[in-house]
Amino acid sequence: MTASDRLASLRGGLIASCQPVPGGAFDRPDLVAAFARAVADGGAKGLRIEGLANVAAVAAASALPIIGLIKRDLRDSAVRITPHRDDVTALAAAGARIVAFDATRRARPAPVAELVAAAHAAGALAMADCAALADAQDALAAGADILGTTLSGYVGPDPVPALPDLDLVRAMSGLPRPVFAEGRLNTPALAGEAMRAGAFAVVVGSAITRPEHVARWFADAVAAASAPDGPVLGIDIGGSKILVGLVEGARVESVARIETPRMAGAEAWLDAVAHAVAPLRGRYRIAAAAVSGIVRDGCWSAANPATLPVPDGFPLEAALGARLGCRVRAYNDAQAAAWGEWRFGAGAARDMVFVTISSGIGGGIVLDGRLLVGATGLAGSLGQSLLAAADDSGAERLEDRAAGLGLARRAAAAGRDGDAVSIWRASQAGEAWAVALVDEGLAALARALATLKAIVDPAVIVVGGGLGLAPGYLAALAARLDRQAPLYRLELRPAALGAAAGLVGAADLARGAG
């Protein structure tokens, strides 16, 4: 079959993305091949497969065209899908007749044109996974054969939308290359809408080949239908920003984001929340607040006043409830985010520790399906762990050395201005002062995580937060952990829910799921 014949065979068809949950029950090449056979029996015309071993197993078991890809977590780039030229060549050799790669405008290890050329040299078609129309136009100019909407909604700081980006499908369908609609097409009706929007073919994954996700959708729907309160108003108050949104299961809508007026005081923070949620009045009957600091019996205190100066014992639930006119439940933001990632995100219901690296460093622990809070509410608060010091009374907190506000304060003391992200970028650019600050922070954080591994021994560490998810940060932290003895090494994963993790987790806890 020629390349044009392979492409023609996919027109108007379903492409099943057989990518199991990493570490899940179906994450084996023979089971991926079994999924491929099953979807072929159901009428799929093509397959999207991740990983060389899986591609080879499926190629041996199925005659359907395979879109192959490799996912990597890189130190210096947020690009994950088939980032290297050698990946393209290896996928084609393993049996992929189409090779998919990230074609977004983010910093990347290899130009799009180089990946396209590698695919063509290996006799494969090149599929550009795009997030925006500009990505597709660039990929078209580079010679890509297929344009995909795969990454729409997944490259920015905002929560992933609940619905597919059909507007992007329509826009890309005006370009002279076939458009494969992909991303959040989790019902037959949405797949049909994508075709009517101009798609050449439709790629569907989780709804077909991730039973864990499908079971969670049904469980959430059942729980939501049985709950009298409807959507939960989620509120996340952190050291630098406040997020609000309506939450149902893992879905967040009507998101508003405002800067935290840090020095104005707790009453002003809640006034800002009340103002932000005013357009949502009447759409919720319960609110869930995820906040930086310690929450006990509905009252809020600072864990580290330098991160957010909360007055000791502030009656958060009562004060916020008076402003919103509804019942409020409050939780530590990192513990709420840990629960959200365990239930709906990268934790995949395994024993896990969540670490958020942002203005401060927070954390949460979920073991045996239970969120640990602790007698004082500090369980999982990795940022409050003390670094070694000759005088214990003057010991430094981990977050004072490795978190965003701590980095900024240390930079200012050295005569440098900037926030955490700009300091991180300066370190990536090789500026010596920034490299030294960041390296000290990473070293301290790696030691803390290694110690946590020895004590808790989680299956996975999930990392979130604005700094934790900055391009290249997770890979740099992983490289630091690789210096530890094998006993202390652990699996790191980026948070899947992004900025919405605290909202989602707090709302789920408020419903009584925890």
SULCORHU-V961536 format. One record per residue. N is the residue number from 1. PSI is psi as a letter, one per 40 degrees, with the letter a starting at -180 (* if undefined). NEAR is the number of other C-alpha atoms within 10 Angstrom. Layout:
((N;PSI;NEAR) (N;PSI;NEAR))
This chain:
((1;h;8) (2;i;10) (3;d;15) (4;d;10) (5;d;9) (6;d;17) (7;d;20) (8;d;13) (9;e;15) (10;e;19) (11;h;16) (12;f;14) (13;i;19) (14;h;22) (15;h;27) (16;h;27) (17;h;27) (18;g;25) (19;h;21) (20;i;23) (21;h;17) (22;h;11) (23;e;11) (24;a;14) (25;d;12) (26;e;19) (27;g;14) (28;i;16) (29;d;18) (30;d;15) (31;d;17) (32;d;24) (33;d;21) (34;d;18) (35;d;23) (36;d;29) (37;d;18) (38;d;13) (39;d;20) (40;d;19) (41;d;10) (42;e;10) (43;e;12) (44;i;20) (45;e;21) (46;i;27) (47;i;31) (48;h;23) (49;h;29) (50;h;22) (51;h;19) (52;d;21) (53;d;16) (54;d;23) (55;d;28) (56;d;21) (57;d;20) (58;d;29) (59;d;21) (60;e;12) (61;e;15) (62;i;16) (63;e;14) (64;i;20) (65;h;22) (66;h;29) (67;h;26) (68;i;31) (69;i;28) (70;h;21) (71;h;15) (72;i;15) (73;h;19) (74;i;19) (75;d;17) (76;e;17) (77;i;18) (78;e;23) (79;h;26) (80;d;16) (81;h;20) (82;g;24) (83;d;27) (84;i;21) (85;d;19) (86;d;12) (87;d;23) (88;d;30) (89;d;20) (90;d;19) (91;d;30) (92;d;27) (93;d;16) (94;e;19) (95;e;22) (96;h;30) (97;e;25) (98;h;27) (99;h;31) (100;i;32) (101;i;28) (102;h;27) (103;f;31) (104;i;23) (105;e;16) (106;i;13) (107;h;12) (108;i;18) (109;d;14) (110;h;13) (111;i;15) (112;d;28) (113;d;18) (114;d;15) (115;d;30) (116;d;25) (117;d;19) (118;d;22) (119;d;28) (120;d;21) (121;d;13) (122;e;16) (123;e;17) (124;i;25) (125;i;26) (126;h;27) (127;h;28) (128;h;32) (129;h;25) (130;i;27) (131;e;23) (132;i;23) (133;d;21) (134;d;14) (135;d;23) (136;d;27) (137;d;16) (138;d;18) (139;d;26) (140;d;19) (141;d;11) (142;e;17) (143;e;19) (144;i;26) (145;d;22) (146;i;23) (147;h;31) (148;i;32) (149;e;28) (150;d;24) (151;e;19) (152;h;23) (153;e;20) (154;e;16) (155;e;16) (156;a;10) (157;e;13) (158;i;14) (159;i;19) (160;h;22) (161;i;15) (162;d;14) (163;i;13) (164;i;23) (165;g;22) (166;d;23) (167;d;12) (168;d;21) (169;d;26) (170;d;19) (171;d;15) (172;d;28) (173;e;20) (174;e;11) (175;i;14) (176;f;12) (177;i;16) (178;h;22) (179;h;29) (180;h;31) (181;h;32) (182;i;28) (183;h;24) (184;f;22) (185;g;24) (186;e;18) (187;i;12) (188;d;11) (189;d;9) (190;d;16) (191;d;22) (192;d;13) (193;d;15) (194;d;25) (195;d;20) (196;d;13) (197;e;18) (198;e;20) (199;i;27) (200;d;25) (201;i;24) (202;h;26) (203;h;25) (204;h;25) (205;c;20) (206;d;20) (207;e;19) (208;d;17) (209;e;22) (210;g;19) (211;d;16) (212;d;18) (213;d;17) (214;d;15) (215;d;12) (216;d;15) (217;d;16) (218;d;11) (219;d;13) (220;d;16) (221;d;14) (222;d;11) (223;d;15) (224;d;16) (225;d;11) (226;e;10) (227;h;12) (228;e;11) (229;e;14) (230;a;16) (231;i;23) (232;h;26) (233;h;30) (234;h;33) (235;h;29) (236;h;29) (237;h;25) (238;a;22) (239;d;22) (240;d;17) (241;i;14) (242;h;22) (243;i;24) (244;i;27) (245;i;25) (246;h;24) (247;h;27) (248;h;20) (249;b;22) (250;e;23) (251;h;19) (252;h;23) (253;i;17) (254;f;12) (255;h;17) (256;i;14) (257;h;14) (258;i;14) (259;i;14) (260;h;21) (261;g;16) (262;d;18) (263;e;11) (264;e;10) (265;i;14) (266;d;20) (267;d;14) (268;d;14) (269;d;18) (270;d;20) (271;d;14) (272;d;16) (273;d;24) (274;d;18) (275;d;11) (276;d;18) (277;e;20) (278;d;10) (279;e;10) (280;e;13) (281;h;12) (282;e;7) (283;e;13) (284;i;17) (285;e;17) (286;i;22) (287;i;29) (288;h;30) (289;h;28) (290;h;29) (291;i;28) (292;h;28) (293;a;27) (294;h;25) (295;h;26) (296;h;18) (297;f;13) (298;e;17) (299;i;18) (300;h;24) (301;i;21) (302;h;19) (303;d;21) (304;h;19) (305;d;13) (306;d;16) (307;d;24) (308;h;25) (309;g;19) (310;h;22) (311;i;14) (312;h;13) (313;f;15) (314;h;17) (315;g;18) (316;d;24) (317;d;22) (318;d;16) (319;d;17) (320;d;24) (321;d;18) (322;d;13) (323;d;13) (324;e;23) (325;f;12) (326;i;16) (327;h;15) (328;h;23) (329;h;23) (330;i;28) (331;i;31) (332;h;29) (333;d;29) (334;d;31) (335;d;34) (336;d;33) (337;d;33) (338;d;37) (339;d;33) (340;d;29) (341;d;31) (342;d;28) (343;d;23) (344;e;23) (345;b;21) (346;e;25) (347;d;25) (348;f;18) (349;f;18) (350;i;18) (351;h;19) (352;i;28) (353;h;31) (354;h;33) (355;h;28) (356;h;28) (357;h;24) (358;b;25) (359;d;28) (360;a;30) (361;h;32) (362;i;30) (363;i;26) (364;i;26) (365;h;26) (366;h;24) (367;h;17) (368;f;9) (369;e;15) (370;h;13) (371;h;21) (372;h;18) (373;d;20) (374;i;9) (375;d;8) (376;e;9) (377;e;18) (378;e;21) (379;h;18) (380;e;24) (381;g;24) (382;d;24) (383;d;24) (384;e;19) (385;i;15) (386;h;16) (387;i;18) (388;h;13) (389;i;10) (390;d;7) (391;h;7) (392;d;10) (393;d;7) (394;e;11) (395;i;13) (396;h;15) (397;i;19) (398;d;22) (399;d;30) (400;d;25) (401;d;26) (402;e;29) (403;i;28) (404;d;30) (405;d;23) (406;d;24) (407;d;27) (408;d;24) (409;d;18) (410;d;17) (411;d;19) (412;d;13) (413;d;10) (414;e;10) (415;f;8) (416;h;14) (417;i;13) (418;i;16) (419;a;17) (420;d;23) (421;d;18) (422;d;13) (423;d;23) (424;d;24) (425;d;17) (426;d;17) (427;d;18) (428;d;18) (429;e;11) (430;e;12) (431;h;13) (432;d;12) (433;d;14) (434;d;21) (435;d;18) (436;d;13) (437;d;20) (438;d;24) (439;d;16) (440;d;15) (441;d;21) (442;d;23) (443;d;17) (444;d;19) (445;d;25) (446;d;22) (447;d;17) (448;d;17) (449;d;20) (450;d;20) (451;d;14) (452;d;17) (453;d;19) (454;d;12) (455;d;9) (456;d;13) (457;f;19) (458;i;18) (459;d;17) (460;i;19) (461;h;24) (462;h;25) (463;h;25) (464;a;30) (465;i;23) (466;d;17) (467;d;23) (468;d;24) (469;e;21) (470;i;20) (471;h;23) (472;e;20) (473;d;23) (474;d;24) (475;d;21) (476;d;17) (477;d;19) (478;d;20) (479;d;14) (480;d;18) (481;d;23) (482;e;14) (483;e;13) (484;i;14) (485;i;9) (486;d;10) (487;d;10) (488;e;18) (489;i;20) (490;i;19) (491;h;12) (492;h;20) (493;i;18) (494;i;21) (495;h;27) (496;d;20) (497;e;24) (498;a;22) (499;e;20) (500;e;28) (501;d;31) (502;d;31) (503;d;32) (504;d;35) (505;d;34) (506;d;36) (507;d;32) (508;d;24) (509;d;18) (510;d;22) (511;e;21) (512;e;9) (513;d;13) (514;*;15))
